[in-house]
Amino acid sequence: MAKHQDWFEGWRLFALLALTLIGLSIWIAGMRQFEVEGVRMVIRFTARTSLLLFCLAFSAAALARLWPNAWTRWQRRNRRYLGVSFAASHAIHAVAIGCFAVLDPIGFADATSVVSYIFGGIGYAFIIALTATSFDRTAAMLGPRAWRALHLVGGYYLLAQFAVSFGKRIPEMPLYALFLIPLAAVFALRMISMAQRSAPRPVRAG
């Protein structure tokens, strides 16, 4: 039983999630003979898996503080591996975007803009930096204060980028508003946790 549970901890969890994402992405693209529509389906799929994994990683500390239980302790304990799995999901997302650009240059040009290149590029730069500093040695080299600042700024930037990316599709597809709910929940949880952490503790008499 313990060996079975180990697959859902640490780097084994990352390997399981990454291989599952790769397998599902290949399967989804293969359903459309690896043509443009299949590639675009992979782009949409990995955007959603990236959202899920990001929310799990970025809410882990707040949830563990506010509602300590078996699930939130597991989530907090595996926050690093959920974060790296998010990076793997978005790497697949980037590969699919590149395939879209090659297979359908005109459609790709219509779907993108200079603004998307700039802010998307900043987002990927943060993902690379956050992933690179998700290891003990690189985190130690960076130092705890710089590490915290990088992961805090990067996390909130990615949260905002997800909100904009999904939110701009709401006028055409109103159901995309549902994807903003977990983002709003993560932001609220972090704000509540921060407020509780900074609140002065009552002094006991005697």
C-alpha positions in Angstrom: 0.0 0.0 0.0 2.8 2.4 0.9 4.5 1.7 -2.5 1.3 2.5 -4.3 0.9 5.8 -2.4 4.5 6.8 -3.2 3.5 7.3 -6.8 1.5 10.3 -5.7 4.4 11.9 -3.9 7.5 13.9 -4.9 9.2 13.3 -8.3 7.1 10.2 -8.9 4.0 12.4 -8.8 5.6 14.7 -11.4 6.6 11.8 -13.6 3.1 10.4 -13.5 1.5 13.7 -14.3 3.9 14.6 -17.0 3.6 11.2 -18.8 -0.1 11.4 -18.5 -0.2 14.8 -20.1 2.1 13.8 -22.9 0.1 10.7 -23.6 -3.3 12.5 -23.6 -1.9 15.3 -25.8 -0.7 12.8 -28.4 -4.0 11.0 -28.2 -6.0 14.2 -28.7 -3.9 15.4 -31.6 -4.1 11.9 -33.1 -7.9 12.0 -33.1 -7.6 14.6 -35.8 -4.7 13.0 -37.6 -2.2 15.5 -36.1 -3.6 18.3 -38.3 -4.4 21.8 -37.3 -7.6 21.1 -35.5 -6.0 18.4 -33.4 -3.1 20.7 -32.5 -5.5 23.5 -31.5 -7.4 21.0 -29.3 -4.1 20.2 -27.5 -3.6 23.9 -27.0 -7.0 24.2 -25.3 -6.5 21.0 -23.3 -3.1 22.0 -21.9 -4.3 25.6 -21.2 -6.8 24.0 -18.9 -4.5 21.4 -17.3 -2.0 24.2 -16.7 -4.7 26.3 -15.0 -5.6 23.3 -12.7 -2.0 22.5 -11.8 -1.1 26.2 -11.2 -4.1 26.7 -8.9 -3.2 23.6 -6.9 0.4 24.7 -6.5 -0.3 28.4 -5.8 -3.0 27.7 -3.3 -1.2 25.0 -1.4 0.3 27.0 1.4 -2.8 29.1 2.0 -5.1 26.0 2.1 -2.7 24.2 4.5 -2.8 27.1 6.8 -6.5 27.8 6.7 -7.8 24.2 6.6 -5.2 21.7 7.7 -6.2 18.2 6.8 -4.9 15.2 4.9 -5.5 16.7 1.5 -4.1 20.1 2.1 -1.1 18.7 3.9 -0.5 16.5 0.8 -1.0 19.5 -1.4 1.4 21.6 0.6 4.0 18.8 0.8 3.9 18.3 -3.0 3.6 22.0 -4.0 7.0 21.9 -5.7 6.1 18.9 -7.8 2.7 20.3 -8.8 4.4 23.5 -9.8 7.0 21.6 -12.0 4.1 19.6 -13.5 2.4 22.9 -14.3 5.6 23.9 -16.1 5.6 20.6 -18.0 2.0 21.2 -19.0 2.8 24.6 -20.3 5.9 23.3 -22.2 3.5 20.9 -24.1 1.3 23.9 -24.6 4.2 25.8 -26.1 5.1 22.9 -28.4 1.5 22.8 -29.6 1.5 26.5 -30.3 4.7 26.1 -32.3 3.1 23.3 -34.3 0.1 25.5 -34.9 2.4 28.2 -36.3 4.0 25.8 -38.7 0.8 24.0 -39.9 -1.3 27.1 -40.3 0.8 30.4 -40.4 -2.2 32.5 -41.5 -4.5 31.2 -38.7 -1.7 31.6 -36.2 -1.1 35.2 -37.2 -4.8 35.9 -36.9 -4.9 34.3 -33.4 -1.9 36.2 -32.1 -0.7 39.8 -31.7 2.4 41.8 -30.6 0.8 42.1 -27.1 0.3 38.4 -26.8 4.0 37.8 -27.8 5.1 40.3 -25.1 3.0 39.2 -22.2 3.1 35.6 -23.2 6.9 35.8 -23.4 7.1 37.4 -19.9 4.9 34.6 -18.6 7.1 31.9 -20.1 10.2 33.7 -18.7 8.6 33.5 -15.2 7.8 29.8 -15.7 11.4 29.1 -16.6 12.7 31.0 -13.7 10.3 29.5 -11.2 11.0 26.0 -12.5 14.8 26.6 -12.4 14.6 27.6 -8.8 12.4 24.7 -7.7 15.4 22.7 -6.7 17.2 22.8 -3.4 20.5 23.8 -4.8 19.3 26.6 -7.1 16.9 27.9 -4.3 19.9 28.0 -1.9 22.0 29.9 -4.5 19.2 32.5 -4.9 18.6 32.9 -1.2 15.3 32.7 0.7 14.3 36.4 0.3 15.0 36.5 -3.4 13.4 33.1 -3.9 10.2 34.2 -2.1 10.1 37.5 -4.0 10.5 35.7 -7.4 7.9 33.1 -6.6 5.5 35.6 -5.3 5.7 38.1 -8.2 5.8 35.2 -10.7 2.8 33.5 -9.2 0.7 36.6 -9.2 1.7 37.5 -12.7 0.7 34.1 -14.0 -2.6 34.3 -12.1 -3.3 37.6 -13.8 -2.3 36.2 -17.2 -4.6 33.2 -16.8 -7.4 35.6 -15.9 -6.8 37.7 -19.0 -6.3 34.8 -21.3 -9.6 33.1 -20.3 -11.5 36.3 -19.6 -11.0 37.7 -23.1 -12.9 34.7 -24.5 -16.0 35.3 -22.4 -17.8 37.6 -24.9 -17.7 34.8 -27.6 -18.0 31.9 -25.2 -19.7 32.8 -21.9 -18.8 29.5 -20.3 -15.2 30.6 -20.1 -16.3 32.6 -17.1 -16.2 29.3 -15.2 -12.4 29.2 -15.5 -12.2 32.5 -13.6 -13.7 30.9 -10.5 -10.7 28.9 -9.4 -8.4 31.9 -10.1 -10.6 34.2 -7.9 -10.7 31.5 -5.2 -6.9 31.1 -5.2 -6.5 34.9 -4.9 -9.1 35.1 -2.1 -7.5 32.2 -0.2 -4.1 33.8 -0.4 -5.4 37.2 0.8 -7.2 35.6 3.7 -4.2 33.6 4.7 -2.0 36.6 4.4 -4.4 38.7 6.6 -4.4 35.9 9.3 -0.7 35.6 9.3 -0.1 39.3 9.7 -2.8 39.8 12.3 -1.5 40.3 15.9 -2.0 37.4 18.2 -4.0 38.1 21.4 -1.8 38.2 24.5 -2.9 35.8 27.2 -3.1 37.1 30.8 -1.1 35.5 33.5 
